[in-house]
Amino acid sequence: MPNVAVVDMTGKKVGDLTLSDAVFGIEPNADVMHLAVVNYLANQRQGTQSTLTRTEVSGGGRKPWRQKGTGHARQGSIRAPQWRHGGIALGPKPRDYSYTLNKKVRRLALKSALSDKVLTGSLIVLDALTLDGYKTRPVADCLKAIGAAKKTLIVLPENDAVAVKSAANIAGVKTAQVNTINTYDILHADSLVIVKDAVAKLEEVYA
């Protein structure tokens, strides 16, 4: 079982924590993580792009010249795709890009991402994140003290409005809860900071 140090907000080691092999100690599956990342990015797409076809562009109701005898190629409308300001042929229309991955695949991808952070030494377990008020400085000082990278994901055991808003102004720092973390956010972050209570909840859900 992997063991990690537990640190406080000043960066001082306050204990050790043994992580579950079923969540933090599996062999990372790169293919499954790739599937989860592609799925996440596809689900973020708005799909609102739209182009006008020749029937939707205004004008062009009259035939520009007679069919025969002009020397020109025959034309039926000045809004055909080959004309300037004409409609777009086979252009994009609004569509839904989202799709669903199997639950087992999603869980395996998440556990693979967590295990990868343990293997690379990018996982930091924080004893507690206690703040007196809505202040960015204590969170920034904490991340600096514990050696977190510029791109950091902080995983909280539950919704903490004070911690979320205090970290919101720090560039590259994102907060998540145990029930909202995803594979993309974990892999995108260079450091994964998990509050100790959140580790227990993760192991309870995914072990």
Buried (B, 14 or more C-beta within 10 A) or exposed (E): EBEBEBBBBEBEEBEEBEBBEEBBBBEBBEEBBEBBBEBBEEBEEEEEEEEEBBEEBEEBEEEBEEEEEEEEEEBEBBBBEEBEEBBBEEEEEEEEEEEEBEEEBBBBBBBBBBBBBBBEEBBBBBBEBEBEEEEBEBBBBBBEBBEBBEEBBBBBBEEBEBBBBBBEEBEBBBBBBBEEBBBBBBBBBBBBBBBBBBBBBBBEEBE
